[in-house]
Amino acid sequence: MRDAIFMLLMGLLLLLAVARPFVGVLLWSWVSFMSVHRLSWGMATGQPWAILTFGATLVGCVIAREPRQFRPTAMMVMLAVFALAITATSFVALNAPEVVWHKWDRTFKVIVGVLLTAALLTERWRIHALVWLIVIALGYFGVRGGIFTLATGGGFMVLGPPDTTIADRNHIALALLFAIPLMNWLRLHSKHNIVRIGLVAAMVLTLFAAIGTQSRGALVAMAAVAVMLWLRSPKKAVSGIAIVLAVVAVVSFMPQSWVDRMSTIETFEQDGSATGRMRIWEAAWNMAVARPFTGGGFRAVYSQEIVNTYAPGVTARATHNIYMEVLGEHGFLVFGLWLAMIGLGIFYTLRIVAIARDRPDLAWASDLARMSQVSMVAYLVGGVFLSLAYWDVFWTLMVVLGATHAIVRREVRAAVSTNAAAVPTALENWRAKPLPS
């Protein structure tokens, strides 16, 4: 029954995507971020929903002639160049072609989908809708995982949806921490009390879920998120107390087994998992040094034969580090471009806050930029411990910031033009007044 209902719903939404292309963007994001089709059973789980949605959206764009005015942002240009760059490095990759091009196919499709999303982010309400979609897609697992953690007393691990990018406990933990600041932004700009209360509850449950993953990297990222949330809060005294109480309540709830596992952070050099990660970072670095312009290509560190060439004695495995993942796979030039895109996202947040200062009508943009900074910290800190360099949700947030920056600049220019036009009119009216007799 669930399978049939889902198939019917998707069919209707695909038709709606043809009529309204931005609905297609939301649908593609829903399928991509949440892998919602894997929550059903039967035939629905094996259908190429992402491709179908993307195709329906493109058809809708042609019919509706969207976007009406295409204004590419700097982030869009850099993403397009990045897509070309990883294509070039894939032609000279070290791993087997079927392995390399399989990973390239997934990554390239993500970038193309994000670029289409960016092209249609032309209005404030669309940005708001997309952030809601991100929160719903990730928050579903946060709320469900938080309830599971409470119900089991924290005795079992929270995992992500199977066969997805965030299936691993470390990955889902980062995704949940990434979502919490965006939930807070929606809370700040929701008109209805019931929605704000629901978002607060979702934030608390998501925090429980992140702790319930029993990921040590999540604990480090959570500390960074807590500090950034406090720094970005306008009411630091109140927010500081709330953050401390929330963290203390969650941590004190967890069992002794969780405490014992977290305490191993202090003795990471004795942990086989931690030392194994540092050894594979060495292998990735050696590949980049030996092949500075191309790196080893996609999934080079997964091949024992390739790893033996650049770091004898190191066991092939996942990089477990977003920085070394890109550096080892694509070399220093592409790594520099990847870092530049992240730097551009940070620049967007700073400029939005600066431009929107003393503009109450742009408070939504300023608050989004501040909360996005917190989400970025979660990703950049948590990413030190896992392989998630090509995460579609993160790049979607980057293009959201690019679109927000463009809208804010447009609003400010419009206000300046209006004020400039009003000055001559006011002067003419003053001159037209009769002199007092």
N, C-alpha and C positions, 0 to 999 in steps of 0.2 A: 504493500500500500504506500509506504513512504517513497519507494522508487517511482511509482506511477505519479504520485502527487508532484514530486520534484521534476520529473520529465515534463509534465503539463505546465508547471510554473515556468520552467526555463523556456519552453516553447513560446509562451505568451510574452515573456520578457525579451526574447530575441526579436519578436515582431515589433515590440515597443522600441527596441534599439534601432531598428530600421527607420522608424518614424521620428525618434528623438535620439540623436547620436550620443548625447551625454549620458543617457540612460545606459547605453552600451558601454561607456567608459566605467560607470559604476558597476555594471554587471561583470565586466572583465576583471576589475579590481576585486570584486567579491570572490570570484572563482579563483583568481590568482593568489590572493592573500590568505584566504580561509580554506581553500580546497573543499568548498562546501559539498561538492558532489561526492566526496569520499565519506561523507556522513550518512549517505544513503546506502542501499544495497542493490545488487543485481546489475542490470544493464547500464544504469545511469552512471555508475562509477567509472566505466571504461570509455565514455564518450569524450571526444576532444572539445570540451566546452569552451576552453579559452580561445581556440582557433575559430570556432563557430561564432563566438561573441565578437571577436576582433573583426571577422568578415562582415557580420551584420552591422557593426559600427561604421566600417568603411563605406558600405552601401548607403547607410543613413547619412553620412557626411556628403556623399555625392548628391543624394536627393535633396537634402536640406541646405546644401551649399555652405556647409560649416567646415572650418571657421570662416565667418564672414570677412574678417580682416586678419590675415595671418601675420603675427608679429613674433618671430622667434626670439626667445630670450637667450642670454649667454649660456645658461645651463643647458638648454636644448641643443645648442651648437656643440658644446663640449661633449654631451652625451652621444651625439651623432659621430663626432670624431673618435670617441672612445670605442664605439661599435666598429668603426673601420679599423682601428688600431688592433683590437683583439682578433679581428678577422685576419689581418696580416700576420700576426704572430702564430695563428693557428696553422698557417701553411707551412711553417718551419718548425712545428712542435715536435718534441722528442717522443711522445707516447704514440701508441697505435692510432692510426687515423680515425677508426670507428669510435674510439674513446674520446679523442679530442673533439671531433665534430659533433658528437652527441652533446657534450658540455657546451660547445659553442652555440648549438642550436637553441638550447634552453636559455642561455644568457642573451643571445641576440634577440630572441622573441620578447624577453623581458624589457630590453631597452626600447624596442620598437613600440611595445605597448605603452611604456612610460612616455615616449615622445608623442604618441597620439593623445594620451591623457593631457599632456602639457599644452598641446595645440588647442584643446577645447576648454581649458581653464581660463575663461575670459571674463567671468563675473564673480562677484563675492559669494553669491548663494551657491555657486558650483564648488567653490573652495570649501565652504561650510559643509556641503553634502559629502564631499570626498573625505573630509576629516571624520565625519560621522561614520562613513563606510569603514575607514581604517579602524576606528574604535570598536565598531560592532564586530568586525572580522576577528580582531585580536582579543577584544574584551569578552567574546563568547567563551574562549578557552580560559580566560582569566577568572570569570565568574564561576564557571563550571569547576575549574581547578581549585579555586578558593573554597567552594562548598565541599569538594572532595577532601581537601586538607583538614578542614574543620571537622568533618564527619569521621575521619580516620585518626584524628589526633596527631596528624603530621607523621604518621608511621610509614606512609608509602609515598613514593615519588610521583610527582605530577609530570606527565609526558605530553608532547605535542601530538597533533594528528598524524597517524602513520603515513609513510610514503610521501611526506611533504618536506619542504625546506626547513621547517621548524619542528620536525618530529623529535629530535634529540632534546633531552632535558635542558642542556645548556642553551640551545637555540631558542626554545620556547620561553625560557627565563628572560633572555634578552628582549624578546618580542613583547613580553608582558610589561617589563620595565619601560620599554619604548612607548607603550600605549598610555601609561598612567598620566604623563604630562598633557597629552592630547585630550584625555578625559577631563582633566582639570580645566583646560581651555573651553571645552564645551560647557562645563559647569558655570564658568564665569559669564558666558554669553547665552545661556538658556533663560528664557523668560518665565518658565513655569517651575514652581517650587518642586513639584513631583519629579520633574526631570532632573533638577539639581540634586535632590535627595537620592534619586536612583543612581546618578553618576558618582556621588560620594560612596555609596554602598559598593558600586562596581570597582572603584579605586581600592577600597579596603580589601575586598575579596581577591582582586588581582594581585595585590601585595602578598596576601597569604599564599596565593598560587605560585608566585615567583619564589618565595621562600620554600614552598613545598616541593619544588623541583630538586632541592638539595644540591644545587649547583654552587660550587665555591666561587666561580666567576661571577655568578649572579649577586653574591653577597658584596663583592667588591664594587660591582656596577651599581648596586642599590645604594651603597654609601655615597657614591659620586652623584647619583640622582637626588638623594636627600639633600646634599649640600647645595646643588644647583637649584632645586626647588625653593630652598630657603633664600638663596641669593636673588632669585627672580620674583619673589613674592613682595607685593607692595606693603604688606603688614607683617613684618619680619617677626615680631614678638609672638603674635598669634600663630602664624604658620610654623614657626620654630617649635613651639610647644606641641602643636598638632602632629608635626612630623615625628618628633621624638616619642610622643605617646604611642603613635601608630606603630613605629618600628619596634619599640620596647614590647608592646602588646603582642605583636606577631612573633618576635623572637622568643619571648618567654613562653609562648604557647607550644613551641616545638619540643619534641622529646629529646632525651639525652643523646640518642644516636645521631641526631642532627647536629647537636653541639659538638660531639666528638669529631664528626666529619669536617665541620667548619674550622675546628681548631687545627687541622692539618695544614691550613694555609701557612702557619708559622714555621712548619718544617717541610716546606714544599720540596727542598732539595733531597729529601728522603723518599719522596713520592715517585714511584715509577712512571705514573701517568704524566706528571709535571716535567720530569727529566726527559721523557720521551718526546714531549712537545718541543722542548728547547733544542733537542738534537735535530728534529725535523726542521726547525727554524734555521739551524745551521746549514742543512742541506739546501733549503730554498735560497738562502743568501749566497751560497757557493754557485748555484745555478745562475743567479742574477749577475754575479761577478764574472763568471765565465761567458755568459751570453747577455751582455748589458742591454742590447737593443731588442732582444726577442724573448729572453727568459727561456724557461723549459717548455712553455706551452701548457695548455689546460691539463690538469691532473698528472703532471710530471712526477710529483712527489709520491704518488700512489703506486708507482712502478718501482719494484725493488731493484731491477736491473739498472734503471736510470739513477736512482739514489746511490747505488754502489759506485757509479762513475764519479759522482761529485762529493759524496760523503761516505766513504767506506765504513761499514760497521753500524750505520744508522738504519733502523727499521723503517721501511716505507709505510706511510700513514697519512692521514689528513693533516693539513698544516696547523689547524686550530689557532689561526691568527689572521685576521683580515688583511693586515699590512704585508706580512710575509707571503700570504696567498697570492696577492696581486704581483708583488715584486718577483717572487719565484716563477710565476707562470708567464709574465709578460715583460720583465726587465725594467730598467730604471726609467725609460722614457714614458712608458704607459703608466707605470706607478706614479710618476710625477703628474701626469694628466689626471689620474684618479684622485690624488691628493688635492690637486687644483680644484676639482669639482666640489670636494668637501669644503675647501677653503672658500669657494664662491658661495656655498650654502651659508657658511658662517657670516660672510660679508653681507649677504642678503638680510640676515636677521639683524645685524647691527645697523644697517642703513634704514630698514623699516622702522626700528625703534627710534632712530634719530629723526626721520622725516615725520613720523606720526606724533612726535612730542608736542604737547599743547594743542592737540587736535582730537577732541572727544569723539568725533565722528569716525576717527581711524583707530580708536582704542582696540577694536577687534583685531586689527592687523598687528598692532604693537604687542598685544597679549599672545597672539599666535606665534610671533617671532620669539618671544621669551620662552614660551613653553616648548617650542621646537628646539631651542638651544638645549633644554634639559633632555629631550628625546635623543638629540645628537650625542650628548655626553654619554647617555646609556649605551648607544651603539658603539661609539669610539672607545669607551673603556671596556665594555663587555666584549667587544670584538677582539681584544687582545688574546682572548682565550678560546676563540672558536672560528670556524671557517664559514663566513657569511658575507663575503666581500661583494657579492652580486645580488644582494637582497632587494627585491622589487619594492618592498614597503619603504625602505630608506630612500631609494631614488625617487619614489613618488612624493615623499615629503620634500625632497630637494626641489622638484618642479613646482610643488605647491608654493614654496617660498619664492621661487622665481616669478610665478604668476601673481602672488601677493605684492611683491615688490613693484611689478609693472602696474598693478591697479592703484597702489598707493601713489606712485609717481604721477599717474594719470589724474587722480583726484586732486593732487596738489597743484598740478599745472592748470587744471580747470578752475580751481579756486583763484589762482593768481591771475588768470585771464579775466575772470569775472570782476575781480577787484580793480584790475587795470582799466577795464571798460567803464567801470562805475565812476572813476575819478573825473574824466572829462565831462561826463553827464552832470555830475554834481557841480562842477565848476561853471558849466553853461547855465544851470539853473540859478546859481548864485548871481551870475552876471545879469540874468534876465530880470531879477527883482528890481522893482522901482526904488529909486533913492528916496529916503524920507524927506518930506517937505519941511 
